[in-house]
Amino acid sequence: MLIKILGKGCKKCALLEENTKKALQELGIEATIEKVTDIDEIANLGVLQTPGLIVDGKIKLAGKIATTQKIKKLLS
């Protein structure tokens, strides 16, 4: 599983990454997490608001922070 965290490195992006890692650990899922900070690349991926979460090429979140519980639902 490839997970991309999209954002310029702000506090919200860091929280989304932290919640995603926690969700993966609680679910026992191994994944590669890639941070995308380049605005042009983020736009090319189809996300116009950050933070964003892409799982295996599919946009799961854009413009909001998800709780660990919400991310667990998105990954299941």
C-alpha positions in Angstrom: 0.0 0.0 0.0 1.3 3.4 -0.9 0.0 6.4 1.0 0.7 10.0 0.0 0.4 12.8 2.5 0.0 16.1 0.6 0.8 19.5 2.0 3.5 22.1 2.4 4.6 20.8 5.8 2.2 22.8 8.0 0.9 21.7 11.4 -2.2 20.2 9.9 -0.2 18.1 7.5 2.0 16.8 10.3 -1.1 15.9 12.3 -2.6 14.0 9.3 0.6 12.1 8.9 0.7 11.2 12.6 -2.9 10.1 12.6 -2.3 8.0 9.5 0.7 6.3 11.1 -1.3 5.5 14.2 -4.2 4.1 12.1 -1.8 1.8 10.2 -0.2 0.6 13.4 -3.6 -0.1 15.1 -4.8 -2.0 12.0 -1.5 -3.9 11.6 -1.1 -2.7 8.0 2.3 -2.1 6.4 2.5 0.8 4.0 4.9 3.2 2.4 4.2 6.8 3.4 5.4 9.4 1.0 5.2 13.2 1.7 4.4 15.4 -1.2 5.2 19.1 -0.6 5.5 20.5 -4.1 2.3 22.5 -4.9 2.5 21.8 -8.6 2.7 18.0 -7.9 -0.1 18.2 -5.4 -2.3 20.0 -8.0 -1.3 17.4 -10.7 -2.5 14.7 -8.3 -6.0 16.4 -8.3 -5.9 17.9 -4.8 -6.7 21.6 -4.6 -6.8 21.9 -0.8 -4.3 20.5 1.7 -3.7 18.5 3.7 -4.6 15.6 1.4 -4.5 11.9 1.7 -4.1 9.6 -1.3 -4.2 5.8 -0.8 -3.0 3.6 -3.8 -3.7 6.5 -6.2 -7.2 7.3 -4.9 -7.9 10.6 -3.2 -9.4 9.8 0.2 -9.2 13.3 1.8 -8.6 16.8 0.8 -8.6 20.0 2.8 -9.2 18.4 6.2 -7.6 16.5 9.0 -9.0 13.1 9.8 -9.0 11.4 13.2 -7.2 8.1 13.6 -10.7 6.4 13.6 -11.7 8.0 10.3 -8.5 7.0 8.7 -8.9 3.5 9.9 -12.3 3.4 8.1 -10.8 4.8 4.9 -8.1 2.1 5.0 -10.3 -0.8 5.7 
